[in-house]
Amino acid sequence: MQESKVDVLIIGAGPAGYMAASWFARIGINARIIDKRSTKIFVGQADGLQPRVLEVFQSFGFGDRPLKDASIGYEACFYEPDANGKIHRVGRKPEGVVGISRFHGSVIHQGRIETWLTDFIDEWSNGKMKVERPILPETLEIDESQISNPDAYPVTVGVKKLADNDAEPEQYGSKIENGLFRQFDWDQDRNGAVPAESREIIHAKYVLGCDGAHSWVRSQIGINVEGETTDYVWGVLDIVPITDFPDIRKRCSIHSASDGSIMVIPREAGLVRLYIQLKKTEHIPETRSAEERENDQKQGKTAGPRVDRSKITPEAILETARKIFAPYTLDVAETQWFTAYQIGQRVAAKFQKLERVFIAGDACHTHSPKAGQGMNVSMMDTYNLAWKIGHVLNGLAKPDILSTYEQERRKVAQDLIEYDFKLSRLFSGKPGEISTDAFREVIDNGAAFATGCSVNYDGSIIINKPEGTDSTIPYNSPLAKNVPIGMRFADAKVVSQCDGRPWYLNDRIPSDGRWRIILFPSDFKTNVSLNNQLLDIGAYLESSDSFIKRYTPPTEKIDSIIEVLLVHASSIDVVEWDDFPHAFRPRYQDRRMDYWKIYADSESLREISGQAYEKYGIDRKVGALLVLRPDGYVASVTAPNTEGVSQVAAFFDRFLIPL
């Protein structure tokens, strides 16, 4: 039997697994990703991309691909029954939150998204990291005596290679591809006998369980889920519609008088996804004892009557949709995919064990697709986690930072469940039983959350907030009144000092594993005191005592761990290149100068720019010093002087390891 070692083993090649693999490929971590499914790419599944995830894709360098391929949302409509019981439009609003991001919520087939991530992984791993399929994990053990040893491989996972016909998920009720196999209870694993040479023992430093709502990893490490499953069952159709419904290419929420509700989601290539409330579904006769049902609930399986998915057909779902759409007609030119799901909200009690085995995505939280959060929150889980594991594996940071994963992401999951609980019940209620105003209020109040841009992490070893700060309220330093600490760094347009080119500032802060310090020295050119502060900071950063040099290997570029950028508020017409200390325009070992670290908050000669200081709430006569984490979240804000730099040094001393 083959044995191997790997720094990180990712189990599950869904959105969370792909995002983790993307980070590890980008920062050079030895990782493997396995999945029990065959190589076949399935249509359907998740399809929504929130603005925050699109920002992350942009930071990885492929943000242009969704713009080309996806259906982008701009408007949302609300339909209710009139006095005669016929649906009519009662409201129209912008989709999402205007101005919260330069990206709009978009919709596209999950397989296409995974293709973008696969291409990224292939590029940055030089083709070495690929999803290994179909491989099924069988055993997982943790040697607790070795978890404190950074050189040990304390997690052992036994896996086996499946035959392709044993890896195909069972399809139900129709020849049309569907996702019923993954929506109710456990996936259907048909595990045939395999020879010994098809088995492998993998020794890993870390394991990530990204293996879905019925997570095998979660079960192996004994983590229960908390929450409930409702009796609400919804069907999903991906169709090319033939209809006289006027807003079929807009996101719509439709409540009928007595036939249920529909959500309309326009998709790419003329497709439309319909979420349809199913009022009648057949169930499998109950044979489990009360104890068995309770245990199933803890494991994340349905505790109550189980839906007979073999009886759910696209024809039956379509017939329900037609009743809700009346008096408008609905026919279908093509049905590409369908599924059904039972609404429930559950969160794992813990997101890790011994900070060596972690779970992410649907393994941590399950809910309805109403808010379009499943794939997005899953990817953001591992976007939060993977760089931290990378820091520890590369000897840059203490393992203490790994505790922040559960602290930060479990709170997000709980907020998501609370939001989805309200939304799904309002969606599933009858117009006479629910308040239309209450329904729209939940939509409006949750709009910022649904964009992914309002996530607010509590103070921790890597978030420098005052103790006891209420994370339900954004905390801002008075030096940068519109830059909440613990939230993602918002974008603004600035001008490159060297060539006058306008840039979105975040496009100069890619996801490459580095910390960023952004100095806002204000109008230093007309203020002697501010100019002296700038010179003092530059002198410190170049000195042998600089914290940047403390954490940077002497053989690496000075900006390989912590990069320093500068955005000034002086007129670009009166500032010269040599006015800036060398720390902001370094010349590397190969004698090349880096021209792309200095920017002006000034108007470009070519397009509208400027006003970054106003957007960030930074006084043009005072300035600020910002610290950003590798995932783009604001970690600290201090004064733009030597005292502020000393505070930043003390911040890094809490968790970085001198090299």
WOCOR-V664585 format. One record per pair of residues at least 12 apart in sequence whose ideal C-beta (glycine too) atoms are under 6 Angstrom apart, sorted by the first residue. I is the first residue (numbers start at 1). GAP is how many residues later the second one is. If there is no record, write none. Layout:
I GAP
I GAP
This chain:
1 195
1 198
2 198
3 198
4 198
5 148
5 198
6 24
6 26
6 198
7 22
7 23
7 198
7 386
8 23
8 198
9 23
9 148
9 193
9 195
9 198
10 23
10 198
10 200
11 23
11 126
11 198
11 200
11 206
12 198
12 199
13 20
13 22
13 118
14 196
15 360
15 363
15 364
16 194
16 344
16 345
16 362
16 365
16 366
17 16
17 193
18 96
18 99
19 360
19 363
19 364
20 188
20 362
20 366
21 12
21 100
22 95
22 98
22 99
23 363
23 364
24 362
25 96
25 99
25 100
25 104
26 98
27 363
27 486
29 361
29 364
33 98
34 98
34 101
35 96
35 98
36 98
36 100
37 97
37 130
38 96
38 126
38 129
38 130
39 94
41 70
43 134
43 293
43 294
44 135
44 194
44 293
45 65
45 134
46 64
46 328
46 329
47 60
48 59
48 324
49 57
50 55
50 326
50 401
50 402
51 50
51 52
51 400
51 402
52 400
52 401
53 323
53 326
54 12
54 49
56 327
59 451
59 452
60 60
60 451
62 54
65 51
66 40
69 39
70 36
70 38
70 198
71 36
71 195
71 196
71 197
72 32
72 34
73 22
73 31
73 32
73 178
74 21
75 20
75 175
76 17
76 19
76 175
77 12
77 15
77 170
77 173
77 175
78 12
78 13
78 175
79 175
80 175
80 351
80 356
81 176
81 350
85 172
86 241
87 167
87 169
95 156
96 355
97 350
97 351
97 354
100 351
100 353
101 352
102 389
107 158
107 160
108 160
134 28
134 33
135 24
135 26
136 24
136 26
137 20
137 22
137 79
138 20
138 22
139 19
140 17
140 80
141 15
142 12
142 13
147 207
147 209
153 50
153 51
153 52
154 202
155 49
155 52
155 201
155 202
156 47
157 45
158 43
159 41
160 34
160 38
160 39
161 37
163 29
166 24
166 26
169 12
170 18
172 137
172 138
173 137
173 139
173 140
174 139
174 140
176 138
176 159
177 160
178 160
178 161
179 160
180 129
180 159
183 156
183 158
184 123
184 125
185 116
185 117
186 28
206 150
206 183
207 150
208 150
209 150
209 154
210 150
210 151
211 152
212 150
213 87
213 149
213 153
214 86
215 144
215 148
217 142
218 141
218 145
221 132
221 136
223 125
223 126
223 127
224 74
224 125
225 75
225 121
225 123
226 121
226 123
227 118
227 119
227 120
229 73
229 113
229 115
230 113
232 111
232 196
233 45
233 48
233 74
233 107
233 109
234 41
234 43
235 41
235 43
235 82
235 105
236 39
236 103
237 37
237 80
237 101
238 33
238 35
238 98
238 99
239 93
239 96
240 30
240 93
240 94
241 31
242 89
242 91
243 87
244 84
244 85
245 80
245 83
249 17
251 14
252 12
255 176
256 68
259 64
259 65
260 17
260 19
260 64
261 16
261 166
262 12
262 14
262 62
263 12
274 47
276 41
276 44
276 45
277 151
281 26
282 26
282 29
283 22
283 24
283 25
284 22
284 24
286 19
307 35
312 28
314 21
314 24
343 25
343 81
345 22
345 72
345 75
345 76
346 20
347 18
347 66
347 67
347 70
348 16
351 13
351 55
351 59
352 54
355 47
360 21
360 22
361 17
361 20
364 49
365 48
367 50
367 53
368 52
368 56
370 53
370 54
370 57
371 49
371 52
371 79
373 43
376 76
377 39
381 28
383 248
384 25
385 20
387 126
387 243
387 244
388 13
388 14
397 258
397 259
398 257
400 61
401 61
401 254
404 56
404 58
408 49
412 43
419 27
419 30
422 20
423 19
426 13
426 16
456 15
456 30
456 31
457 29
458 13
461 193
461 194
462 173
463 23
463 172
464 171
464 172
464 187
465 20
477 160
479 145
479 158
480 136
480 137
480 138
480 144
480 157
481 136
482 134
482 135
483 133
483 151
485 149
485 152
488 144
488 145
489 139
489 143
489 145
491 13
491 15
492 13
492 120
492 123
493 116
494 73
494 105
494 107
494 118
495 105
495 107
495 109
495 114
496 103
497 101
497 103
498 97
502 102
502 105
502 107
513 117
514 49
515 47
516 47
516 112
517 47
517 110
518 47
518 108
519 47
519 106
519 121
520 47
520 98
520 103
520 104
521 13
521 47
521 102
521 119
522 47
522 98
522 99
522 101
523 46
523 47
523 97
524 44
525 45
525 49
525 50
533 108
536 106
537 108
538 43
538 45
540 105
541 42
542 41
547 102
547 105
548 14
550 108
551 105
551 108
553 106
557 31
558 28
565 32
566 18
566 32
567 32
567 34
568 32
569 32
569 44
569 51
572 28
572 30
580 18
584 13
584 14
601 12
623 17
624 13
624 16
625 13
625 15
625 19
627 21
636 15
